[in-house]
Amino acid sequence: MARGGRDQRRDGSARPGQLTASTGAALAARRGHPWIYREQLRGPLETLVPGATARIFDPEGAPLGAAVVDPTSPLAARLWTHGEASLDRALVEQRMGLALSRRDVLVDGDTSAFRAIHGEGDRAPGIVVDRYGEVAVLRLDGAAMESWAEKIADPLFAMLHARGVRSLVLRSTEKGATKKIAALRGASPPDRVTVTEHGVPFVVDLAHGQKTGAFLDQRENRRRVGQLARGRRVLNLFSYAGGFSLHAARGGASRCTSVDVAAGAHVTAQASFRAAGVDPDAHEFITADVFGFLDRAAARKEQWDLVISDPPNMAPSEATRGRALTAYRKLHAACAKVLAPSGLLCAASCSSHVGLEDFLGTLADDALGRGDLRIVEILGAGPDHPVLPAFPEGRYLEFCVLA
């Protein structure tokens, strides 16, 4: 028997459900990193089905923990426990309950849209729950966790129901789905809901919107933009459903210009403006490619006092990182050309493959083509998006304010 009490067959091979991690993966796991990739594992992985649990050991035979595995994915194991602790439905239920209890004190009473369970950040790998008032949207990452949907639905809904949720829906991961949510427990959900964010009402398209309906990780940054916007002309690029624009308008911006390639997003944004008591006709909504819009605006010598750039993920993989940095430099240079003297630039990145230092490099003087700006704030996601210290992939959102 190897150190740590690991059972083996007489031929020395591991029993089913037991896997051995590489030395590097074992070191990362002990530091608290929850992911182990397929090439870092030895053992009968191919005999397991997505969603099965397995015990993971280091090369010396000492237990690292228990994981939910997926032999069909490059990310083959998500660790839930350390050492010899077991992984079962009761543990998953306990982790979800702890996450929900934290939100009871983290989220203010004027906010009804927030991340209720943040996967790895809440030590519940692969499970994400976003709450929109009386509707909670469950998103499960990968086939492994998708197989757990029915196992966790009843206890999860019971805990959410006690907190005022009446519909638990499952977010579809299928590309091209015409409707992205399906009822899992409780009442049939509406396609759209009106929720509040620090007291500001806004409309969320649950059925057709991106992510789980809204980008909740930018909530605190939207509030900060509202504080900065008073008396300023605001340009919101990649505006999607207009959250930054709405907070800016409510904060006293003289005029907001929202630019996005999706006309449907502007419809939702305008509905949010009306819900919040702001006349959308007093502001501007432009359906256009952002880069083309900025080129035309610079040619016309148009300028804004506050420019917000929040593009979609430009580096979905490490292989696309270099191309993403080039795109960020081009984008930020174009933003700088339409930023008025003494203006504010808010630049965001939502890719874990682009680290903070690299992102700041795309905002340097040579990248912007001007030398009058400096960083005054570096922000991230709100407290409902916690991050594990040893899990840099969880630190994906950067929001930099330059003045």
Buried (B, 14 or more C-beta within 10 A) or exposed (E): EBEBEBEEEEEEEBEEBBBBBBEEBBEBBBEBBBBBBBEBBBBBBEEBEBBBBBBBBBEEBBBBBBBBBBBEBEBBBBBBBEEEEEBEEEBBBEBBBEBBEBBEEBBEEEBBBBBBBBBBBBBBBBBBBBBBBBBBBBBBBBBBBBBBBEBBBEBBBEBBBEEEBBBBBBBBEEEEEEEBBEEBBBEEBBEBBBBBBBEBBBBBBBBBBBBBBBBBBBBBBBBBBBEBBEEBBBBBBBBBBBBBBBBBBBBEBBBBBBBBBBEEBBBBBBBBBEBBEBEBEEBBBBBBEBEEBBBEBBEEEBBBBBBBBBBEBBBEEEEBBEEBBEBBBBBBBBBBBBBBEEBBBBBBBBBBBBBEEBBBBBBEEEBBEEEEBEEEBEBBBBBBBBBBEEBEEBBBBBBBBBB
